[in-house]
Amino acid sequence: MIVIGWGYQIERLRARLFILFYTLFASLPLLIIIINIIRSSHITVIYIYACLTSIPQSGKRLTVILIGAFLVKFPIFFVHQWLPKAHVEAPVGGSIILAGVLLKLGGYGLLRISPLLGPSRVLSKVLIISIWRGGILSAVCIRLRDLKVIIAYSSVVHIALIIAGCTSASSWGANGAIIIIIAHGVCSSGIFSFANIIYERSHSRNLVQNKGILNILPAIRIIWFILCVANFGGPFTYNLLGEILLIVNLISLRGPLLMRVGLISFFSAAYRLILYARTQQGLPLGRVFSMSNIRYREILIGMSHIWPIFLMLLSPSLI
């Protein structure tokens, strides 16, 4: 409803259909299974996990159905096309809700369902696909020029490591995934809000059109830099702790997969620094941007996304 009601362009109709059909066709089989278990066993949803654990572990179809509903909402590569379209066409409020809340529900579901399934070939294949395709998408992000598309695809790259942590069947992977889920929700929503601040001034999401726009106001520049650095796990941020846990958890992988994990980390830092530098260097292209009339509300929004990153690192018990 947010996309169709407050979207920017006529393509919001297509984005709405992408969201509807991707999530519907992935979640409907899981809903049918839950309803059948409730009707046959006469139990409430509270005890649904007890019935799921009694199902034979050899059922590959059941495993695919259970984790598929959450992988599409993350989303994993191959079913990620709806995410960039939804972010591009949604208003800033829709992008913040989508990046900060809705995507993280898929991670919560995967964390709850993975221990019940146990180690399986399906989960190992999901781990391999997420790492390989995450490395490809991280390299693709360097060539993109749309602010919102870059931020949306960077979420898919981050989610590749989260999926690897959720399906690794280890406490280190689960803890790292939880940390990244929380920290990425804070950082990505803040970056989307500041991308909207830039868009309101320049009326363009192109990096070339927005070069040098943040030189006019140092306060925005500092907040933008902290959010970009925190998003790829920079020093003294909560994201760094999650990245370390996930990478240490994946040390036991084979050489090619471990190399892909290194490429994901490298390119994640590269395209976020490019995103920061392209909006800093140079002069605005023949336009006068009204960055001087920045509102205190916008500064407050940026600060409210920054302080939780450092506070959670200093006090992890708050989570």
Salt bridges, closest charged atoms under 4 A:
ASP146 OD1 - ARG205 NE 3.07
GLU200 OE1 - ARG201 NH1 3.57
GLU200 OE1 - ARG295 NH2 3.97
GLU243 OE2 - HIS158 NE2 3.38
GLU298 OE2 - ARG201 NH1 3.12
GLU298 OE2 - ARG295 NH2 3.12
